[in-house]
């Protein structure tokens, strides 16, 4: 066990050393890690409670030493709401991507490996889901399920599962006919062992790249749902409903919308840079 632990640490160190040479990818990694840290540390960093500390004598106040991002129409500190909103938006997006990537991987493995009627059935279901515009499908799901954090994760998972399923299926189809896979079949390797030990590891590189890409999409989708009132219910903050709070004060108090908008843009930029860096690192054609 100790030897395996040392080997794992060595692999992580090697990865970080080689990945650090890709400056844009490292910049994306730093941004993503920063967002994750402030998401987890929001109760420690935020100077005010995002919903309870309302200062009605200081409504729509401009950024100042007391409120560095200003206040909203209820006198709530925008900086604190953005910090807590980062936690909620990150939890929703990360939960949706993890759930959809696991479900999509399972569907893609089964569909690509077994083929025939199983592949046809699963892919027709996937095609049916993908035939709907993602944001409209998300709105319909949220209208049916109701607005809360769990239902947002479920709705976004349903939207992104077909994308991961298609990706993994294509990867499996390109690998399962390889000679070494056929040789393992001949010597009696089970289907489950083949899929998990020999096929899935070869699909991890494109899967990791897509996870970062769709993580960014999930953040944008969550923000869109919250902005139109179908996401995180008020008064709990997410980046989308903090943006919504400032929509009617864009002239007299633009900071209410500007700062959460910048937070979303920077996070999405970081994820895209990280995804590009991973692609350059993991794709042998890019080396």
C-alpha positions, 0 to 999 in steps of 0.5 A: 500500500505504501509503494502504491501511495508513493507511486501515486504521489509521483504521478501527480507530481509529474503531471503538475510539472508537465502541465505547469509548462502550459501557461494558459492551462495553469492559469485556468487551473488557478482560477478554478481552484480559487473559485472552489476555495472561496466557495468552500470558505464563504462563511469564513470570508463573507463579512455579512450574512447573505440573507439576514444582514439587511441594512435598509438605511444603506440601500443601493449603496455604491461600493465603499470600504464598508461594502466593497461591492455595494449593496442591493435594494434590500441593503444586503452586501453584494460581496457576501451574496456573491461569495455564498452564490459561488458555493451554491452555483458550484455545488449545483454545477459540479453535482450535475456534471458528476451525475451526468458524466457517471450516467453517460459513461455507463450508458455509453459503455453498454451501448458501444460495447454490446451494440445491436438492439441495445445500442439502437434503443439507448441511442434513440433515447439519447437522440430524443433528449438531444432533440430539444434545445437544452435551455428550453428543456431545462425550463420545462423540467424545472417547471415540472419538478419545482425550483430547488437545488436538488431539482436543478441538479436533476434537470441539468444532469438529464440535459448533459447525460446524452452528451457524455453518453455519445462521447463514451460510445464513440470512444468504445466503438474505436477501442473494442475492435483493437487486437488486444481487446480481442485477445483478452476476449479469447482468453476468457476475459469477462465483459465487465472486466473488459469494459472497466479495466481495459476500455474505460481507462482509454476513454478517460482523457476525452472524458476529463476534457469534456467534464471541464467544458460542460462544467462551464456550460452548467454554470451558465445554465444554472445562472440562466435558470436562476435569472428567470426565476426557475433556479435557486429560490430567493432569498438564497443567493446564486450568481443567477438570481443576484444578477436578477436582483440588479436587472431593474437598477442597471442605471443607478446601481450597475454594480449589483449585476456587474460583479456577479456577471464578472464572477460567472465570466471569470469562472467560465474562462478558467474552466475553458482554459483548463479544458484547453490545457488538458486537451493539449496535455492529454491528446498525443496529436497536440504534443 
